Amino acid sequence: MTEERTHIDQKIFEILETVSDPEIPVLSIMEMGVVRSAELVNNIVEVTITPTYSGCPAMDVIGDDIKKALKNAGYESKINLVLSPAWTTDWITPKGRKALEKYGIASPLEPEADKEVLLGNKKLVKCPQCGSLNTKLISQFGSTACKAFFQCQDCLEPFDYFKCLK
């Protein structure tokens, strides 16, 4: 039996856009960049996803949520988890970065700036509440391993910073 592959139309991507990241519900898995591909193979939608970091506990939930969303739209599906290439914060879309900040999480900086910030050498993380750069690292680990915990020294609000992963 030959495998029949069909080009995925916009409808599949629109369905995937409705699936939220379980740890940051204001972001879709498409905005987070965890969906690597989706194609129709023998009438089954095969979705390939990459975790934001190895061992991410949200991947099982994401896979189940993808299957549920596709099933509700009348599709059978299969989830493929790939670790290579490794996910990077570059894969977060511009829309996703804006949604992070609106939600109260500072977006990742570039690698060198990230190191300076996490070592406490520079104040480069912008407070998502008031926009001040007068922020202080409280802990290198925030609500999840991929975030650090900061506090704004102007408005005094605490917030997460999404660490740069490259």
N, C-alpha and C positions, 0 to 999 in steps of 0.2 A: 504494500500500500504506500503510495506516495503522500508526502506531507503537503498539504495545501495551505499556503500562507496568503493572507489577504491584507492589503493596506488598511491600517486603522484610520477611520475617519475622525473628524473633529468631535463627534458624539462621545467616543470613548474617553478622550482627553477631558471633555467637559464633565463626565461622570467622575473621573479621577480627581478633578479640581474640587469636587464636593467632599472628598475624604479629608478630614482634618488630622493634623498631627496630634496624637493624644496628649503629649506633654505641653504643646503650645497650640491650643484649639483655635486660635485666630489665624493660623497658617494652614494651608492645604499641603498635602504631601507633594504636590507639584511645585508650590512656592518654596518648600524646603529643599527641593531637588533630590528627593530620595527615589523618585521614579526614574529609572534609566531608560526603559522602553516599554512599549505595549504593542502587541501585534496579535492578529487573529490567525490561529493555526488550527486547522481542522475544526472550525466553528467554536474554538475555545480561546478566550482572550488570555494571552500569556503576558503577565506583567512582571517585569524585572525591577527589583528594588535593591537599594544599597543602604545599609544602616549609617546613621550619622557618626557612630563610632562602634567598633567591634564589641559585641555583647550588649548592644542597646536593648533594654527590656521592652521598648515600644514596638519592635519589629513584628512580633506575633500579633499584637493588636492591630497594627497597620495592615498586615496581610489579611486578617479576618475582616477588617473594615472595607478593604478593597473588594474582597469576594462578596460581601453583603451588598455593597453599592452596585456592583455589576449584576448580581443576581436579581436585585430589585428592578434593574433595567432590562432583564431578560437574557443575560449572558451567563454562560458557564465560564469559569476562570481557573487559572493556575498561577501561583505566585512562585517566582524564582528569586532567591536571595543571592546576591553576588557581593563579594568583599573587595573585588579589584575591578577597576580602580577604586581606591578608597574615596569615600565621600569627603568633600571639602566645603568649607563655608562659602567658597566662590559659587557653589551651586544654588545658594539661596538667591532667589530672584529679587530684583529691585522692589517689586510689589511686596514680597515677603519681608524684606528689610524694613520697609515702611510700616508694615503690620506689626513687626516685632516691637518697634519703637512706640507705636501707638498703644500697644499692649503693656508697655512699661519695661521692656527688655532692651538694653543697649545692643546695637548691631556690632558684629565682629569688625575689628580693625585689620589692617594688613599685618603679616607675620612679625616684622621687626617692631612695629608699634605695639603689637600685642605683648611681645616679650618685655618691652620697657614698662608697660602698664602692670603686667602681672608680677614684675620684680619690684614694683613700687618706685621706679625711677622717673616716670613722667605721668602727668595728668592729661590724658588724651581721651578718656571715655566720657562721652557727653551724657548728662543726666536726661533720661527720656521724659522726665516730668517738666523740668524748667529749662533745659538746654545748656546748663552751666557745665563748664569743663573743670570746675572746682570740685572734683570727686575723689573719693578715697577708697582704696581697696580694703575691704574688711576681711574677706576670706577668698582664697584661690578656688574654693568650691562653693557653688551656689545651690539652688534648688535641685539641680542635676549635675552630673560630672562634667558636662559640656559647658557649664556656666560658672562664672565667678560672682561673688557678692560684693557690691559697692554701696557707698552712701554718698549722697550729694552733700557737700558742706555748706551750700547756700540754702536750699529748700529743706534740707535734712532728711529727705526721703531715701529709704533704702531701695535698691534695685538690683536685678541680675544683669550681667554682661555676658553675652554669648561669645565664648572664646573662639579665636581664630584657629581653624583646623585646616592644614594644607598638607 
